[in-house]
Amino acid sequence: MIFLKNEKKIEIDIIHCESGEFKGVTEFWFKSNYKIANLKVVIKVEEFIDIISGLDFISIKNNNWTLLAGYENVKENQKWRFTFTGKLNGNNEKFNSFIDYKI
């Protein structure tokens, strides 16, 4: 959950599931309660780091699940950290937050 200066709050939820298309791939999906622009996500697990940016070409609408990424070799009890930065679409208010996520 992210708190903004003007006391609005933005909530980002993450889920994971096995890919229906690619064997052995775990997909991570997210949704937000606000429309997001200029989104960048840094994903860390153990010594692996992935940076996803340029998500503006995807319509990131509030309360709609959006595919973030898919990875192989995801294991139970792994601890992942997702760091989100971007702007709220409409008023360009910047936000920055992280979510710790355990498989």
C-alpha positions as a Markdown table, in Angstrom:
| # | Residue | x | y | z |
|---|---|---|---|---|
| 1 | Met | 0.0 | 0.0 | 0.0 |
| 2 | Ile | 1.3 | 3.5 | -0.9 |
| 3 | Phe | 0.4 | 6.7 | 0.9 |
| 4 | Leu | 0.5 | 9.9 | -1.1 |
| 5 | Lys | 1.2 | 13.4 | 0.2 |
| 6 | Asn | -2.4 | 14.6 | -0.2 |
| 7 | Glu | -3.5 | 11.6 | 1.9 |
| 8 | Lys | -5.0 | 9.7 | -1.0 |
| 9 | Lys | -3.8 | 6.1 | -0.9 |
| 10 | Ile | -3.1 | 3.8 | -3.7 |
| 11 | Glu | -3.2 | 0.1 | -3.3 |
| 12 | Ile | -1.4 | -2.4 | -5.4 |
| 13 | Asp | -2.1 | -6.1 | -5.2 |
| 14 | Ile | 0.1 | -8.9 | -6.6 |
| 15 | Ile | -0.8 | -12.5 | -7.3 |
| 16 | His | 1.1 | -15.4 | -8.9 |
| 17 | Cys | -0.1 | -18.4 | -10.9 |
| 18 | Glu | 1.2 | -21.0 | -13.2 |
| 19 | Ser | 1.2 | -19.9 | -16.9 |
| 20 | Gly | -1.5 | -21.5 | -18.9 |
| 21 | Glu | 0.6 | -21.0 | -22.0 |
| 22 | Phe | 4.2 | -21.8 | -21.0 |
| 23 | Lys | 5.1 | -24.9 | -19.0 |
| 24 | Gly | 7.1 | -24.3 | -15.9 |
| 25 | Val | 6.6 | -20.5 | -15.9 |
| 26 | Thr | 5.1 | -18.6 | -13.0 |
| 27 | Glu | 3.3 | -15.4 | -13.9 |
| 28 | Phe | 3.0 | -12.4 | -11.6 |
| 29 | Trp | -0.1 | -10.2 | -12.0 |
| 30 | Phe | -0.9 | -6.9 | -10.4 |
| 31 | Lys | -3.7 | -4.4 | -10.0 |
| 32 | Ser | -4.1 | -0.9 | -8.6 |
| 33 | Asn | -7.0 | 1.1 | -7.4 |
| 34 | Tyr | -5.9 | 4.0 | -9.6 |
| 35 | Lys | -4.9 | 4.4 | -13.2 |
| 36 | Ile | -1.1 | 4.4 | -13.4 |
| 37 | Ala | 1.2 | 6.2 | -15.9 |
| 38 | Asn | 5.0 | 6.0 | -16.3 |
| 39 | Leu | 5.2 | 2.8 | -14.3 |
| 40 | Lys | 8.6 | 1.2 | -13.6 |
| 41 | Val | 8.9 | -2.0 | -11.5 |
| 42 | Val | 12.1 | -3.4 | -10.0 |
| 43 | Ile | 11.8 | -7.1 | -9.1 |
| 44 | Lys | 14.3 | -8.7 | -6.8 |
| 45 | Val | 14.5 | -12.3 | -5.6 |
| 46 | Glu | 17.7 | -13.7 | -4.1 |
| 47 | Glu | 20.5 | -12.4 | -6.3 |
| 48 | Phe | 18.2 | -11.9 | -9.4 |
| 49 | Ile | 17.1 | -8.4 | -10.3 |
| 50 | Asp | 14.7 | -7.5 | -13.2 |
| 51 | Ile | 13.7 | -4.0 | -14.2 |
| 52 | Ile | 10.4 | -3.6 | -16.1 |
| 53 | Ser | 9.6 | -0.2 | -17.6 |
| 54 | Gly | 7.8 | 1.2 | -20.6 |
| 55 | Leu | 4.5 | -0.3 | -19.3 |
| 56 | Asp | 2.6 | 2.7 | -20.6 |
| 57 | Phe | 1.8 | 0.9 | -23.8 |
| 58 | Ile | -0.4 | -1.3 | -21.7 |
| 59 | Ser | -3.6 | 0.1 | -20.5 |
| 60 | Ile | -3.1 | 0.0 | -16.7 |
| 61 | Lys | -6.6 | 0.7 | -15.5 |
| 62 | Asn | -7.7 | 0.7 | -12.0 |
| 63 | Asn | -8.9 | -2.6 | -10.5 |
| 64 | Asn | -7.9 | -4.6 | -13.6 |
| 65 | Trp | -5.4 | -7.4 | -13.3 |
| 66 | Thr | -2.3 | -6.8 | -15.6 |
| 67 | Leu | 0.4 | -9.3 | -16.4 |
| 68 | Leu | 3.7 | -8.0 | -15.0 |
| 69 | Ala | 6.1 | -10.8 | -15.9 |
| 70 | Gly | 6.7 | -14.5 | -16.0 |
| 71 | Tyr | 9.7 | -16.5 | -14.6 |
| 72 | Glu | 11.0 | -20.0 | -14.6 |
| 73 | Asn | 12.4 | -21.8 | -11.5 |
| 74 | Val | 10.1 | -20.0 | -9.0 |
| 75 | Lys | 10.2 | -22.0 | -5.8 |
| 76 | Glu | 7.9 | -22.2 | -2.8 |
| 77 | Asn | 9.0 | -19.9 | 0.1 |
| 78 | Gln | 11.0 | -17.6 | -2.1 |
| 79 | Lys | 10.9 | -14.0 | -1.0 |
| 80 | Trp | 10.3 | -11.5 | -3.7 |
| 81 | Arg | 10.4 | -7.7 | -3.6 |
| 82 | Phe | 8.5 | -5.5 | -6.1 |
| 83 | Thr | 9.3 | -1.8 | -6.1 |
| 84 | Phe | 6.8 | 0.3 | -8.0 |
| 85 | Thr | 7.4 | 3.9 | -9.1 |
| 86 | Gly | 5.3 | 6.0 | -11.4 |
| 87 | Lys | 2.6 | 8.6 | -11.6 |
| 88 | Leu | -1.1 | 8.6 | -11.1 |
| 89 | Asn | -2.7 | 9.1 | -14.4 |
| 90 | Gly | -4.7 | 12.3 | -14.5 |
| 91 | Asn | -2.9 | 14.4 | -11.9 |
| 92 | Asn | 0.7 | 13.2 | -12.5 |
| 93 | Glu | 1.3 | 12.8 | -8.7 |
| 94 | Lys | 4.4 | 10.6 | -8.2 |
| 95 | Phe | 4.5 | 7.6 | -6.0 |
| 96 | Asn | 7.1 | 5.0 | -4.9 |
| 97 | Ser | 6.5 | 1.9 | -2.9 |
| 98 | Phe | 7.5 | -1.7 | -2.5 |
| 99 | Ile | 5.7 | -5.0 | -1.8 |
| 100 | Asp | 7.4 | -7.9 | -0.1 |
| 101 | Tyr | 5.8 | -11.1 | -1.5 |
| 102 | Lys | 6.4 | -14.7 | -0.4 |
| 103 | Ile | 5.6 | -17.6 | -2.8 |
